[in-house]
Amino acid sequence: MSVGRRGLAVLAAIATTVVERCTLGSTVVATERPPLPARTRLAAGIGLATAGLSRRLGRGGGSVIGGRAILAVDPDALARLAAGRTVALVSGTNGKTTTTSLLAAALGGPGAVVTNLLGANLPPGLAAALAAGGADLPAALEVDEAWLPRVVQATRPRAVALLNLSRDQLDRNNEVRTLSGGWRAAFEAHPDVTVVANADDPLVVWGAGRAGAVVWVGAGQPWTDDAGGCPACGGRIDFSAAPGRGWACLGCDLARPALDVSLDGPAVLWRDGLSVALRLQLPGRANRANAAMALATAAVLGFDRTEAARKVESLDEIVGRYAVVDAGGVRARLLLAKNPAGWLEVFDFVRPAPVPVVVAINARIADGRDPSWLWDVPFERLQGRLVVATGERSRDLAVRLRYAGVEHVRRSDLLEAIGASGAPDVDVVANYTSFQQLRSRLA
């Protein structure tokens, strides 16, 4: 980030102040653990100052650039900032941010837990979150699935929640079975980590298979197209061959394990017989599953299961997801879907026809440059209503909608697209960067 001479002067002044506070034992870097090395305290101070400067200059929230500054000064800062702290990680292709938010709420919410909720789920963002949070607080951290093994090595978490694996951003990400194998090796190397794993995803089950302790959750996995091949033997996974067990490989003994936690309608049921009712404000089956994963992870950390369930019920949006906003007189409900598996879950709670749907698609680095995944989404389910295609790849989307037989119009501008439906209420489904653009425009 180029900030100019004046910006650098401000940064130097802020950094000096923060570093002095760290050196004098300020609570900027908390002190309930063994003392941090001077280099780590210096790195944390510079990182916090850099993040603050980024916000002041309107360059973003500062988590990423602040974290990069921390790791530039002290490459081992992530491990040192996590040492002695109760850490829980959440990873998977879909649902990371929501599950992390639910877990943070279950652990006590703002002021009681350190977390990263703005998509900064690589090591710089994690380091920035830990540097900014009290050292005596537990941490609930969202982690990119490809980086999970390295983050486990650095942070030595007490618990890791594994949600699902499906293809996503394959222009820059590993193939899903490669990711699953990386998880498996990481947990074999760290048998003291308790894994909370979705038993309905064969790739997750394989990835968690060598963990020292696993809590198996029946979280469901409607999207199975990426799990048809067995990660253990290369055979075929049959999702109907084992009644009562969900799935099994036809070539080896890999199969859905017995559940420790399951969804029982609107309740979460534990193997010991405890049933905890869930009255979530967040919509859809996927969010009940996310809540079950969050509550199981909180229980591993020693939190009361019933009390944790009550705490998650207060959430009605997750970093803008599910929020209802006014967009030029139109009530727009904001939803996120970034790949075929995510879209399959969104269809569960998109309002029925004739409510129009605005679909916004970009293909930037954070989204994945290749939008061919649109052809794997069953957009035919949107027939019978108007769909407005928008975003930087709206032409690709419009072609897909045409072949799906969906009535649609195309508008390049995000806000114009919301008004183009002519309806007072719409659902807006956007992938990652288009979602952030829309939130920024509406703000």
Phi, psi and omega in degrees: 000123178267117185246355179082172184297318182295318179298319179295324178295317178298316179302316180298318180295314180296316181299318180300315180298313182294318180297320178298319179296320178298315183297326182275005177089022179297158178283003173305318171242112192292166194234015183282352178255178171305144186304138176287145174302152181303324181296321179291321178295321176297315180299316181297318179297316179294321179297316178296320179294318179296317178297318178298319178295320178301318179293319180296326181273002179070027182264007180127183183290340175090355184297315185289309183292326175296318178294323177296322177296319178300311184286337175291322179282319181223097181300339180262014186297323182301314179295319183289324179288334180272342186300133177079003182253147172283115185240134170236133180250148177233126181216161182149175182282313183237144174092004183299310185295317180295314181295322177296320177297317178295319178295316179300319177296318180297330180275000176129346176080193184306135180089344181246354184209147174264132181208167177234108188244012184246025176085000179276077189251017171260169184311319178300317179294323178293317178298319180297318180296316180292323179294326183276344185260157178298136185289343180268003183263148172292160181237132173243110191237129171281135183228132174304137187296328179286333182267356186304313181303318181290326179287323174301315179300320184282318190263344181048063185291159173279326182218148175227126177262125179250115189271305186187167172221127173210166184294138184195127177055047186289350174290343180222359183248162178286157172296149192298325179289331174293318176299315180300319178295324176296319176299314183302315180294323181296317182285332174295325180283343182229072185291351179279353180275131173270126181259132172255111194235143176286110184288348184269359178248111181303326180293323176291317180299317177296316181297328181268000192296337181249016176290152180294325179213136181228134169257114184269125183245131176278075185272349180083157177200081182300327181274113183242003185296336181266000183239023182287335178260133183291126178288346181272315187233353182084000177287187183263133174276126177254120183270009177227003188279346185231083181306133180085349180245350171092308181197159177200150175280139179277353184247347180209189186267010177292124183206166178300125181284165175296142188274142170263330181222138181215162174270130179236081187064235180274013184239160173252126185247127177263156182299330180284003176101349180291129176241124183244118180290142177243124177242065184289144170273342178284140187275159165090158178299321184300322181285331171295321177294317177300320180295319178298318178297318180295317181292322177296323179290318177299322179295322176300325180281357176098011181274147180296129188291318181291317179296321179297321179297321180294326183289326183285343184288347181282344185283127176240354172206159182231100180049048178092338178293134179076359178291148173252121185235160174268122179236089180063037180091358177256132175278113185245125175265127188263126180231153181241132173211123189241000181197173183302319180297319178295321179295323180299324176287321181297324178302338181291333183228009166295135182296147185291162174303145015263016180300123181291160177233129173260126181243122183245123184232124168247170176219058176271182183303315182292339180269335195098129185289338186260113181268017182296345178299342178303331182284349176266353178273128180282070181297347176305336180290350177265006177299147178095005177215166176275134174242134177254119179269130180213180183098174184292339177245036181296331179293317176301316181295319181298321177298316179297318180295324178298314180291337177277356180071032182258127175297129184205159169230163181237133175225130183287323184276133184298313182289323176298323180298321180296320179284341186291342181288335182073011181251154179284340181227135176219156166259132179247118179248120185230150171274184201303299187287329176292327176297316180294321177299316181295316178299320179296317179295319182289331180290000000 
